[in-house]
């Protein structure tokens, strides 16, 4: 059994290859629909995608633009000259026998991702990000002696983001892939829907004794589709490899799969080296040549990235956990910035962000269409200001947010309709306080004797008597005044 003392003697090295499906209308080299989510198997295919003799691929211009945008989000170099290559391998879901990809001259070169981790940031280097077409999909029906091939995915435009081996723990691996997810989401490069395979991870893991002059033999766990599975698969592999080394055995370089149910990796095949793929330049596609103006144009299409959002919201007083929650919901981030653009102040931003993080995300998680929430800019700020001016209690404001987030009209109108406006008339509050004090003489005496909890009890009774409409601050002041 591995003890923590043994684990501490080893150094972990992790590199991750991330395949991201680009959000184009058509495939990378053919005019076939790129959205195969609800399509019948083998209905979205073209002779180009399975390589019939005589067909010629044509590069999807939008895929190139999105790749450049991804490069900018990765703080990476974008090449003025890049080209396509053929990568040969033979598998049932790749009927033409080769994949069009980029080998030695990719469109996106070295970059860096600043990963939020353990209260600070860690830098993970990017080796490259290259454009390639996806293969089809093989499925293996349970209990059957055959496999099925669906070529709807063949020809789907991908970028493969290859990290440097800078990741030294499964926890950092999880944080890195989440940050990639957010970068591609906010750069509007991909739908990054993990369930539908828009983003898949191949994780390379090796271990070696600390101080060793070379890295250990690596294994590659392929086709992971969640942040949690990246972390858990890496954790399992680290322990498996250390156990082998502790027994005096060797780690075999191989491709492994992840069994989610059993939470373990399993051997799939020995790992091929790059030379096995017989790369050579793609003869049917010209090189990609980009000018400075084109690179700037495509990169400038990014509105804002997670780093800027974090800075803006933390400066406004939003706590870091709420910021990370909101980053999962671009529609709410967009609505928040619209309030800022029309004059929301720091306190308003903080209050609105808290409503979003604590109330609205629960509503959104239960729905599929979230693009038409809070469609009238300015009303959220007005609602916040009504709270600041004690026209509404914080709980009443939350009620308005929940009740009307789909059809968010003037909050004054909604507050009147729901009878939520606070009673701030001094005469009315004086009358209610007098009634409550008369009905609770012991609590009144406790307040007089300096017991702080008693005043909270009395304010609660006043709110009950007023059906939640009394201004609690005015009520508290009136209690002290009447008790003397």
C-alpha positions as CSV (number, residue, x, y, z in Angstrom):
1,X,0.0,0.0,0.0
2,X,1.3,3.4,-0.9
3,X,1.9,5.8,2.0
4,X,2.1,9.5,1.8
5,X,5.8,9.2,2.5
6,X,6.3,7.1,-0.6
7,X,4.1,9.4,-2.7
8,X,6.2,12.4,-1.6
9,X,9.3,10.8,-3.1
10,X,8.0,11.1,-6.6
11,X,7.5,13.9,-9.0
12,X,4.5,14.0,-11.3
13,X,4.6,15.4,-14.8
14,X,1.4,15.9,-16.8
15,X,0.8,17.2,-20.3
16,X,-2.6,17.6,-21.9
17,X,-3.8,17.5,-25.4
18,X,-7.3,19.2,-25.7
19,X,-9.4,18.7,-28.8
20,X,-12.0,21.5,-29.3
21,X,-14.8,21.5,-31.9
22,X,-15.0,24.8,-33.6
23,X,-18.5,26.4,-33.8
24,X,-18.8,26.6,-37.6
25,X,-21.9,26.0,-39.6
26,X,-20.2,23.5,-41.9
27,X,-17.4,21.0,-41.7
28,X,-13.7,21.8,-42.1
29,X,-13.4,20.8,-45.8
30,X,-16.9,20.2,-47.0
31,X,-20.3,22.1,-47.0
32,X,-22.0,19.5,-44.8
33,X,-23.8,20.6,-41.6
34,X,-21.4,20.6,-38.6
35,X,-24.2,20.0,-36.0
36,X,-24.7,16.3,-35.6
37,X,-26.2,16.2,-32.2
38,X,-29.7,14.9,-33.2
39,X,-28.8,13.5,-36.6
40,X,-29.3,9.9,-37.6
41,X,-26.0,8.0,-38.0
42,X,-24.2,8.5,-41.3
43,X,-26.6,11.2,-42.6
44,X,-24.2,14.2,-42.4
45,X,-21.4,13.0,-44.7
46,X,-19.8,14.0,-47.9
47,X,-17.5,12.2,-50.4
48,X,-14.8,14.7,-49.2
49,X,-15.1,13.5,-45.6
50,X,-14.4,9.8,-46.5
51,X,-11.9,10.6,-49.3
52,X,-13.4,9.2,-52.5
53,X,-11.0,9.5,-55.4
54,X,-11.2,12.8,-57.3
55,X,-12.7,14.9,-54.5
56,X,-10.9,18.1,-53.3
57,X,-11.1,19.6,-49.9
58,X,-11.7,23.4,-49.5
59,X,-10.7,25.0,-46.2
60,X,-13.6,26.6,-44.2
61,X,-12.7,30.2,-43.8
62,X,-14.6,30.6,-40.5
63,X,-12.6,27.7,-39.0
64,X,-9.4,29.7,-39.7
65,X,-10.8,32.8,-38.1
66,X,-11.8,30.9,-35.0
67,X,-8.4,29.3,-34.8
68,X,-6.7,32.7,-34.8
69,X,-9.1,33.9,-32.2
70,X,-8.2,30.9,-30.0
71,X,-4.6,31.7,-30.5
72,X,-5.1,35.2,-29.1
73,X,-7.0,33.8,-26.1
74,X,-4.1,31.5,-25.4
75,X,-1.6,34.4,-25.4
76,X,0.0,32.6,-28.3
77,X,2.0,33.3,-31.5
78,X,-0.1,33.2,-34.6
79,X,1.9,32.1,-37.7
80,X,1.9,34.2,-40.9
81,X,2.6,30.9,-42.8
82,X,1.2,27.5,-41.9
83,X,0.3,24.4,-43.8
84,X,-1.7,21.1,-43.7
85,X,-0.3,17.6,-43.6
86,X,-1.6,14.1,-43.9
87,X,-1.3,11.8,-40.9
88,X,-1.8,8.2,-41.9
89,X,-3.3,5.5,-39.7
90,X,-5.9,2.8,-40.3
91,X,-9.0,2.5,-38.2
92,X,-12.6,1.8,-39.1
93,X,-13.8,5.3,-38.3
94,X,-11.3,6.8,-40.8
95,X,-12.2,5.2,-44.1
96,X,-9.8,7.3,-46.2
97,X,-6.8,6.1,-44.2
98,X,-5.4,9.5,-43.3
99,X,-6.4,12.5,-41.3
100,X,-5.7,16.1,-42.6
101,X,-4.0,17.9,-39.8
102,X,-1.0,20.2,-39.2
103,X,2.4,18.8,-38.3
104,X,5.5,20.9,-38.3
105,X,4.0,24.3,-39.2
106,X,0.8,24.8,-37.2
107,X,-1.3,28.0,-37.3
108,X,-0.9,28.7,-33.6
109,X,2.5,28.4,-31.9
110,X,3.8,28.9,-28.3
111,X,1.5,30.5,-25.7
112,X,0.7,30.5,-22.0
113,X,-2.4,30.0,-19.9
114,X,-2.6,31.7,-16.5
115,X,-4.4,29.2,-14.4
116,X,-6.2,30.2,-11.1
117,X,-4.9,27.7,-8.5
118,X,-4.9,27.6,-4.8
119,X,-5.6,31.3,-4.3
120,X,-3.0,32.4,-6.9
121,X,-2.1,31.7,-10.5
122,X,0.1,29.1,-12.2
123,X,1.4,29.4,-15.7
124,X,1.0,26.4,-18.1
125,X,2.8,26.7,-21.4
126,X,1.2,26.0,-24.7
127,X,3.3,24.2,-27.2
128,X,1.0,24.7,-30.2
129,X,-2.6,24.6,-31.4
130,X,-3.2,23.1,-34.7
131,X,-6.2,22.7,-37.0
132,X,-7.4,19.2,-37.9
133,X,-10.4,17.3,-39.0
134,X,-12.1,14.8,-36.7
135,X,-12.6,11.2,-37.4
136,X,-15.8,9.3,-37.2
137,X,-17.1,7.5,-34.1
138,X,-17.0,3.8,-33.3
139,X,-19.5,2.3,-30.9
140,X,-19.4,-1.2,-29.4
141,X,-22.9,-2.5,-28.5
142,X,-22.9,-4.4,-25.2
143,X,-22.9,-8.2,-25.6
144,X,-22.3,-8.0,-29.4
145,X,-19.3,-9.3,-31.4
146,X,-19.3,-6.3,-33.8
147,X,-18.8,-2.5,-33.7
148,X,-20.8,0.2,-35.4
149,X,-19.3,3.2,-37.2
150,X,-21.0,6.6,-37.5
151,X,-19.2,9.1,-39.9
152,X,-21.3,12.1,-39.0
153,X,-18.4,13.4,-37.0
154,X,-15.8,12.8,-39.7
155,X,-14.5,16.1,-41.1
156,X,-15.7,18.2,-38.1
157,X,-13.3,21.1,-37.6
158,X,-11.1,20.8,-34.5
159,X,-8.2,22.6,-32.9
160,X,-5.9,20.5,-30.8
161,X,-4.2,22.5,-28.0
162,X,-1.1,20.9,-26.8
163,X,0.3,21.9,-23.4
164,X,3.9,21.9,-22.2
165,X,4.5,19.3,-19.5
166,X,4.2,22.0,-16.8
167,X,1.4,20.4,-14.8
168,X,2.7,18.7,-11.6
169,X,-0.5,17.5,-10.0
170,X,-4.0,16.1,-10.8
171,X,-5.6,19.1,-9.1
172,X,-3.6,21.6,-11.3
173,X,-4.6,19.5,-14.4
174,X,-8.3,19.9,-13.5
175,X,-7.9,23.7,-13.0
176,X,-6.0,24.0,-16.3
177,X,-8.7,22.2,-18.4
178,X,-11.4,24.3,-16.8
179,X,-9.5,27.5,-17.6
180,X,-9.2,26.3,-21.3
181,X,-12.9,25.7,-21.3
182,X,-13.6,29.3,-20.1
183,X,-11.1,30.8,-22.5
184,X,-12.7,29.0,-25.5
185,X,-16.2,29.9,-24.3
186,X,-15.5,33.6,-23.9
187,X,-13.4,33.8,-27.1
188,X,-16.6,32.4,-28.7
189,X,-14.5,29.7,-30.5
190,X,-16.6,26.7,-29.5
191,X,-19.8,25.7,-27.8
192,X,-17.5,23.7,-25.4
193,X,-20.4,21.4,-24.6
194,X,-18.7,18.5,-22.7
195,X,-21.7,16.2,-22.9
196,X,-21.7,16.4,-26.7
197,X,-18.0,16.0,-27.0
198,X,-17.2,19.6,-28.1
199,X,-14.2,19.4,-25.8
200,X,-12.2,16.2,-25.2
201,X,-8.9,15.7,-23.3
202,X,-6.0,13.3,-23.8
203,X,-3.9,13.3,-20.6
204,X,-0.2,12.2,-20.6
205,X,1.1,11.3,-17.2
206,X,4.5,10.2,-16.0
207,X,6.2,9.9,-12.6
208,X,9.9,9.8,-11.6
209,X,11.9,10.0,-8.4
210,X,12.4,13.6,-7.3
211,X,15.8,14.8,-8.5
212,X,15.9,12.3,-11.5
213,X,17.7,13.7,-14.6
214,X,14.9,12.6,-16.9
215,X,11.1,12.1,-17.0
216,X,9.5,8.8,-16.4
217,X,7.8,6.7,-19.1
218,X,4.4,8.2,-19.8
219,X,1.0,6.7,-20.4
220,X,-1.8,8.5,-22.3
221,X,-5.4,8.4,-21.0
222,X,-7.6,9.3,-24.0
223,X,-11.0,10.8,-24.6
224,X,-11.8,12.2,-21.2
225,X,-14.8,14.6,-21.3
226,X,-15.1,16.2,-17.9
227,X,-12.8,18.2,-15.5
228,X,-13.4,15.6,-12.8
229,X,-12.4,12.7,-15.0
230,X,-9.2,14.5,-15.9
231,X,-8.3,14.8,-12.2
232,X,-9.4,11.3,-11.2
233,X,-7.7,9.6,-14.1
234,X,-4.5,11.4,-13.4
235,X,-4.7,10.5,-9.7
236,X,-5.2,6.8,-10.6
237,X,-2.4,6.8,-13.1
238,X,0.1,8.5,-10.7
239,X,-0.6,5.8,-8.0
240,X,-0.6,2.9,-10.5
241,X,2.8,4.0,-12.0
242,X,4.4,4.6,-8.5
243,X,3.2,1.1,-7.4
244,X,4.8,-0.5,-10.5
245,X,8.1,1.3,-9.8
246,X,8.1,0.5,-6.1
247,X,7.8,-3.2,-7.1
248,X,10.8,-2.9,-9.4
249,X,8.6,-3.2,-12.5
250,X,8.6,-0.9,-15.6
251,X,5.9,1.5,-16.8
252,X,4.9,0.7,-20.3
253,X,4.3,3.5,-22.8
254,X,0.8,2.9,-23.9
255,X,-2.7,4.4,-24.6
256,X,-5.2,3.8,-21.8
257,X,-8.9,4.3,-21.4
258,X,-10.9,5.6,-18.4
259,X,-13.6,3.5,-16.8
260,X,-15.8,6.1,-15.1
261,X,-17.9,3.4,-13.3
262,X,-14.8,1.7,-11.8
263,X,-12.8,4.9,-11.5
264,X,-9.7,3.2,-13.1
265,X,-7.7,3.3,-16.3
266,X,-7.4,0.2,-18.5
267,X,-4.8,-0.6,-21.2
268,X,-6.0,-0.2,-24.8
269,X,-3.0,-0.3,-27.1
270,X,0.8,0.3,-27.2
271,X,1.6,3.9,-28.0
272,X,2.6,4.7,-31.6
273,X,5.5,7.1,-32.2
274,X,5.1,10.1,-34.6
275,X,7.1,8.4,-37.4
276,X,4.5,5.6,-37.5
277,X,2.0,8.1,-39.0
278,X,4.1,8.8,-42.1
279,X,3.4,12.5,-42.2
280,X,3.8,14.4,-45.4
281,X,2.4,17.7,-46.8
282,X,-1.2,17.7,-47.8
283,X,-1.1,18.0,-51.7
284,X,-4.7,19.1,-52.2
285,X,-4.6,22.2,-49.9
286,X,-2.5,25.4,-50.4
287,X,-0.6,26.8,-47.4
288,X,-2.3,29.3,-45.1
289,X,-0.9,32.8,-45.4
290,X,-2.1,35.5,-42.9
291,X,-1.3,39.1,-42.9
292,X,-0.8,41.2,-39.7
293,X,-4.1,42.9,-40.5
294,X,-6.0,39.6,-40.7
295,X,-4.5,38.4,-37.4
296,X,-5.5,41.6,-35.7
297,X,-9.0,41.6,-37.2
298,X,-9.8,38.0,-36.1
299,X,-8.2,38.5,-32.7
300,X,-10.0,41.7,-32.0
301,X,-13.4,39.9,-32.3
302,X,-12.9,38.8,-28.7
303,X,-15.0,40.9,-26.4
304,X,-13.5,40.0,-23.0
305,X,-11.8,37.1,-21.4
306,X,-12.0,35.5,-17.9
307,X,-9.0,37.4,-16.6
308,X,-10.6,40.8,-17.3
309,X,-13.9,39.6,-15.9
310,X,-12.2,38.4,-12.7
311,X,-10.4,41.7,-12.3
312,X,-13.5,43.9,-12.9
313,X,-15.8,42.0,-10.5
314,X,-13.3,41.5,-7.7
315,X,-12.6,45.2,-7.8
316,X,-16.3,45.8,-7.5
317,X,-16.4,43.8,-4.3
318,X,-17.8,40.5,-5.6
319,X,-16.2,37.5,-3.8
320,X,-14.0,35.2,-5.8
321,X,-16.2,32.2,-5.4
322,X,-19.2,34.0,-6.8
323,X,-17.1,35.2,-9.7
324,X,-16.0,31.7,-10.6
325,X,-19.7,30.6,-10.4
326,X,-20.8,33.4,-12.7
327,X,-18.0,32.6,-15.3
328,X,-19.9,29.4,-16.1
329,X,-22.9,31.6,-17.3
330,X,-21.8,34.1,-20.1
331,X,-25.3,35.3,-20.5
332,X,-25.3,36.6,-16.9
333,X,-21.8,38.1,-17.3
334,X,-23.1,39.9,-20.4
335,X,-26.1,41.2,-18.5
336,X,-23.9,42.4,-15.7
337,X,-21.6,44.4,-18.1
338,X,-24.7,46.0,-19.7
339,X,-25.6,47.4,-16.3
340,X,-22.1,48.6,-15.8
341,X,-22.1,50.3,-19.3
342,X,-25.3,52.3,-18.4
343,X,-24.0,53.5,-15.0
344,X,-24.2,50.8,-12.3
345,X,-22.0,51.7,-9.4
346,X,-19.7,49.5,-7.4
347,X,-22.3,48.6,-4.8
348,X,-24.9,47.9,-7.5
349,X,-22.5,45.5,-9.3
350,X,-21.8,43.7,-6.1
351,X,-25.5,43.4,-5.3
352,X,-26.5,42.3,-8.8
353,X,-23.7,39.7,-9.0
354,X,-24.8,38.2,-5.7
355,X,-28.4,37.9,-6.9
356,X,-27.1,36.2,-10.0
357,X,-24.7,33.8,-8.2
358,X,-27.1,32.9,-5.4
359,X,-30.6,33.0,-7.0
360,X,-30.6,33.1,-10.8
361,X,-28.1,30.3,-11.5
362,X,-30.5,27.9,-9.8
363,X,-33.2,28.9,-12.2
364,X,-31.0,28.8,-15.3
365,X,-29.8,25.3,-14.4
366,X,-33.3,24.0,-14.8
367,X,-33.8,25.5,-18.2
368,X,-32.4,25.1,-21.7
369,X,-32.9,28.6,-23.2
370,X,-31.3,31.3,-21.1
371,X,-30.6,34.0,-23.7
372,X,-33.7,36.2,-22.9
373,X,-33.1,36.8,-19.1
374,X,-33.1,40.4,-17.8
375,X,-33.5,41.8,-21.3
376,X,-34.2,45.4,-20.2
377,X,-30.9,47.0,-19.2
378,X,-31.1,49.4,-16.3
379,X,-33.8,47.7,-14.3
380,X,-31.4,45.6,-12.3
381,X,-29.5,48.8,-11.3
382,X,-32.8,50.5,-10.4
383,X,-33.7,47.5,-8.2
384,X,-30.4,47.7,-6.5
385,X,-30.8,51.4,-5.8
386,X,-34.3,50.8,-4.4
387,X,-32.6,48.4,-1.8
388,X,-29.9,51.1,-1.1
389,X,-32.6,53.7,-0.5
390,X,-34.5,51.3,1.8
391,X,-37.5,51.2,-0.5
392,X,-37.2,47.4,-0.6
393,X,-35.7,44.9,1.8
394,X,-33.0,42.6,0.5
395,X,-35.3,39.6,0.6
396,X,-38.0,41.5,-1.3
397,X,-35.5,42.3,-4.0
398,X,-34.6,38.7,-4.3
399,X,-38.3,37.8,-4.6
400,X,-38.6,40.3,-7.5
401,X,-35.5,38.9,-9.2
402,X,-36.8,35.3,-9.0
403,X,-40.4,36.2,-9.9
404,X,-39.6,38.3,-13.0
405,X,-36.2,37.4,-14.3
406,X,-37.7,36.3,-17.6
407,X,-39.9,39.5,-18.1
408,X,-38.0,42.0,-16.0
409,X,-40.1,45.2,-16.2
410,X,-39.7,48.3,-14.0
411,X,-39.0,46.9,-10.5
412,X,-41.1,49.7,-9.0
413,X,-44.1,48.3,-10.9
414,X,-43.3,44.8,-9.8
415,X,-42.8,45.8,-6.2
416,X,-46.2,47.5,-6.1
417,X,-47.9,44.6,-7.8
418,X,-46.4,42.1,-5.3
419,X,-47.0,44.5,-2.4
420,X,-43.3,44.5,-1.4
421,X,-42.5,48.2,-0.9
422,X,-41.2,48.9,2.5
423,X,-43.2,51.1,4.9
424,X,-41.0,54.1,5.6
425,X,-43.8,56.4,6.9
426,X,-42.6,57.4,10.4
427,X,-46.2,57.7,11.8
428,X,-47.1,54.2,10.6
429,X,-44.0,52.6,12.0
430,X,-44.4,54.4,15.4
431,X,-47.9,52.9,15.6
432,X,-46.7,49.3,14.7
433,X,-43.8,49.5,17.2
434,X,-46.0,50.7,20.0
435,X,-48.4,47.7,19.3
436,X,-45.5,45.2,19.3
437,X,-43.9,46.5,22.4
438,X,-47.2,46.4,24.3
439,X,-47.7,42.8,23.2
440,X,-44.2,41.7,24.2
441,X,-43.4,43.4,27.5
442,X,-40.7,40.9,28.5
443,X,-38.7,41.4,25.3
444,X,-39.1,45.2,25.8
445,X,-37.6,44.9,29.3
446,X,-34.8,42.7,28.0
447,X,-33.9,45.4,25.4
448,X,-33.9,48.0,28.2
449,X,-31.5,45.8,30.2
450,X,-29.1,45.7,27.2
451,X,-29.8,42.3,25.7
452,X,-29.0,42.6,22.0
453,X,-30.9,39.5,20.9
454,X,-34.2,40.8,22.1
455,X,-34.1,43.8,19.8
456,X,-33.8,41.3,16.8
457,X,-36.8,39.5,18.1
458,X,-38.9,42.6,18.3
459,X,-37.8,43.7,14.8
460,X,-38.9,40.3,13.6
461,X,-42.3,40.8,15.2
462,X,-42.6,44.2,13.6
463,X,-41.9,42.8,10.2
464,X,-44.5,40.1,10.8
465,X,-47.1,42.6,11.9
466,X,-46.3,44.8,8.9
467,X,-46.3,41.8,6.5
468,X,-42.6,42.4,5.8
469,X,-43.1,46.0,4.7
470,X,-41.7,48.0,7.6
471,X,-38.3,49.5,7.2
472,X,-36.3,47.5,9.7
473,X,-33.7,50.2,10.3
474,X,-36.5,52.7,11.1
475,X,-38.2,50.1,13.3
476,X,-35.1,49.5,15.3
477,X,-34.5,53.2,15.9
478,X,-38.2,53.6,16.9
479,X,-37.9,50.7,19.4
480,X,-34.9,52.3,21.1
481,X,-36.8,55.6,21.1
482,X,-39.9,54.3,22.7
483,X,-38.1,52.1,25.3
484,X,-35.9,55.1,26.1
